[in-house]
Amino acid sequence: VRNPKVFRGRLFRWFATLCAVSCRYSNLGPKAYTHNIPGKFISYMRCGLPVLASINYGNDLNGIIIDNDVGEISKDNTVESLRQATLTLCDKIEQDSEISTRCEMLGKKLFSPQVAAQQILEA
């Protein structure tokens, strides 16, 4: 980082923006067939933000999001599917006061430095 002061300012603005929203959108390209958990998904979970994800069938995020009830997914890359998932997530956020807590807990459970260190030690 060339100018740490500028970097910290941008990081703070990014974090402030992230914390000011109700949910976040994560889009994986329709041609991406590898199992992929984007870094932004991890950030959203750590901040307690439910996620609306547009993913391919069989992606790892599908099970993580659905099994932990931390958002909604759109799998077929159509506008109608994305619209329906968006409406469902909006209703869920409005009615489920625990969704943010589940997101935070998932972030801590799966993506903490302690978990990463333990996985390295066990490898």
ABEGO torsion letter per residue (X at the ends): XABAAAAAAAAAAAAAAAAABABBBBBBBAABABBBBBAAAAAAAAAGBBBBBBBBBGBAAAAAAAAAGAEBBBAAGBAAAAAAAAAAAAAAAAABAAAAAAAAAAAAAAABAAAAAAAAAAX
